[in-house]
């Protein structure tokens, strides 16, 4: 099964507000963009991924992510994360009605293509499936097989809400990079420990204290 991944991204000036104390001096938008760049690059390299559609209203992010090979979908509804994802999925299926679609967070800077491929392979067994985040409260990945609506329910306690919606929770081990999104300084430290992609590595150089500084490079 070949997948289209839909990745939502807020305007960079509004993104990652909980990292404001970590990425001071106006560096936070650049860090959010770096996360998205590494996420998109890794997603495009994953076996089973046909293409990536980024839904965003940010012109700079759109240009930079298009340069990596992503399709940019305008966030025309402007109604928040779940509305944006539903809109992007509808745009994708307007030209590929029988396609498999999955939503993926934009803040997975340690994402490994091989781990994402394992998640996609597991998701293909179900009409709808999701992967919880590292704290097992939220969601980093939600998939809909051909013929099934995505029905995103991201936000607070999204793990519970996706389960209640009928999506199957994927019980996978060894896919930490697909689960480690970044909202806080502790999350960033965990992602850095896994090994982040080149854009995040460059964006964090000289930015963080030694507590949060990684071993260099992302494992393949």
C-alpha positions in Angstrom: 0.0 0.0 0.0 1.3 3.4 -1.0 0.5 6.3 1.4 0.0 10.0 1.2 1.1 11.7 4.4 -0.6 14.8 5.5 1.4 17.0 7.8 -0.1 20.1 9.4 2.0 23.1 10.3 0.9 26.3 12.1 2.2 29.7 11.0 5.8 29.7 12.3 5.3 32.7 14.5 2.7 30.8 16.5 4.3 27.4 16.5 6.0 25.8 19.5 5.0 28.4 22.0 6.0 26.1 24.9 9.6 26.3 23.7 9.7 30.1 24.1 11.9 29.8 27.2 14.2 27.4 25.5 14.5 29.0 22.0 14.8 32.6 23.1 15.7 35.6 20.9 13.2 34.9 18.2 14.8 31.5 17.4 11.6 29.6 18.1 10.0 29.9 14.6 13.3 28.7 13.0 13.3 25.7 15.3 9.7 24.9 14.4 10.6 25.1 10.7 13.7 22.9 11.3 11.5 20.2 13.0 9.1 20.3 10.0 12.0 20.1 7.5 13.5 17.0 9.1 10.0 15.4 9.5 9.2 15.9 5.8 12.6 14.8 4.6 12.4 11.6 6.6 8.8 10.9 5.6 9.6 11.3 1.9 12.4 8.8 2.3 10.2 6.1 4.0 9.3 3.0 2.0 5.6 3.0 1.4 5.3 6.8 1.2 4.0 8.0 -2.2 4.1 11.7 -1.3 3.7 14.2 1.4 1.2 17.1 1.6 1.9 19.8 4.1 -1.1 21.9 5.1 0.0 25.4 6.1 -0.7 29.0 5.7 2.9 30.1 6.3 4.6 31.3 3.1 8.1 30.7 4.3 7.4 27.2 5.5 5.5 26.5 2.3 8.5 27.5 0.2 11.1 25.6 2.3 9.0 22.4 2.5 8.1 22.5 -1.2 11.8 22.7 -1.9 12.2 19.3 -0.1 9.5 17.8 -2.4 6.3 18.3 -0.4 3.0 19.3 -1.9 1.7 22.4 -0.2 -2.0 22.6 0.6 -3.3 26.0 1.7 -4.9 26.1 5.1 -8.0 27.7 3.6 -10.6 26.8 6.3 -8.4 28.3 9.1 -10.4 26.4 11.7 -7.7 24.7 13.6 -5.7 21.5 13.4 -8.4 18.9 12.8 -10.2 21.1 10.3 -6.9 21.6 8.5 -6.2 17.9 8.4 -9.7 17.0 7.1 -9.4 19.7 4.4 -5.9 18.4 3.3 -7.1 14.8 3.2 -10.1 15.9 1.1 -7.8 17.8 -1.3 -5.6 14.7 -1.6 -8.5 12.4 -2.3 -10.0 14.7 -4.8 -7.3 13.5 -7.2 -6.7 10.1 -5.6 -10.1 8.9 -4.2 -8.9 5.4 -3.4 -5.6 6.5 -1.8 -4.4 5.6 1.7 -4.0 8.8 3.8 -2.2 9.3 7.1 -1.8 12.4 9.3 1.7 12.8 10.8 2.9 15.5 13.2 5.2 18.1 11.9 7.4 18.1 15.1 9.2 14.7 14.8 12.8 15.9 14.2 14.3 12.4 15.1 12.0 10.6 12.6 13.6 7.5 11.0 12.3 6.4 7.6 12.5 2.7 8.5 10.5 3.1 11.7 7.8 5.1 9.9 7.7 2.3 7.3 7.0 -0.2 10.0 4.1 2.0 11.4 2.6 2.3 7.9 2.8 -1.4 7.3 1.0 -2.1 10.6 -1.6 0.5 9.9 -2.4 -1.0 6.5 -4.1 -3.9 8.4 -6.9 -1.7 9.7 -9.5 0.7 8.3 -8.2 3.4 10.7 -5.3 3.2 13.1 -3.2 5.5 15.2 0.1 5.7 17.1 0.2 7.4 20.6 2.9 9.8 21.4 5.8 9.0 23.8 3.8 10.0 27.0 0.9 7.9 25.7 -1.5 10.8 26.0 -1.6 12.3 22.5 -1.2 11.1 19.0 1.6 11.5 16.4 0.1 9.4 13.6 -3.4 8.6 12.3 -4.1 6.5 9.3 -7.1 5.9 7.1 -7.1 3.0 4.6 -8.7 3.4 1.1 -12.5 4.0 1.4 -12.3 5.3 5.0 -12.4 8.9 6.2 -9.5 10.1 8.3 -11.7 11.7 11.1 -8.9 13.4 13.0 -9.4 14.2 16.7 -6.0 15.7 17.6 -5.6 17.9 20.6 -5.8 17.2 24.4 -6.1 13.5 25.2 -6.2 12.6 21.6 -5.1 9.0 22.3 -8.4 8.4 24.1 -10.5 10.3 21.6 -9.0 8.4 18.6 -9.6 5.1 20.3 -13.2 6.1 21.1 -13.6 7.0 17.4 -13.0 3.4 16.5 -9.4 3.8 15.3 -7.1 0.9 16.3 -4.2 1.7 18.6 -1.0 0.3 17.1 1.0 -1.6 19.7 4.5 -1.4 18.3 7.9 -1.3 19.9 11.0 0.1 18.4 9.3 3.1 16.7 10.4 5.7 19.2 11.3 8.3 16.6 7.7 8.2 15.3 6.3 8.8 18.8 8.7 11.5 20.0 7.1 14.8 19.1 8.4 18.0 20.6 6.4 20.4 22.7 8.6 21.1 25.7 12.2 21.4 26.6 12.2 17.8 28.0 10.7 16.6 24.7 13.4 18.3 22.8 16.0 16.7 25.0 14.5 13.3 24.3 14.5 13.9 20.5 18.1 15.0 20.6 19.0 11.9 22.5 17.5 9.8 19.8 19.5 11.7 17.2 17.8 14.5 15.1 18.0 15.4 11.4 20.4 17.9 10.0 18.0 20.9 10.0 17.3 20.5 13.7 20.9 19.8 14.5 21.9 23.1 12.8 19.0 25.0 14.5 20.0 23.9 18.0 23.7 24.5 17.6 24.7 27.1 20.3 21.0 27.4 21.3 20.6 25.0 24.2 22.5 24.2 27.4 24.6 21.1 27.6 21.7 19.4 29.4 19.8 19.5 26.1 22.6 19.1 23.6 22.7 15.8 21.7 25.1 13.3 20.5 25.7 14.3 16.9 23.5 13.1 14.0 20.5 10.8 13.5 20.8 7.0 13.3 19.8 5.6 9.9 
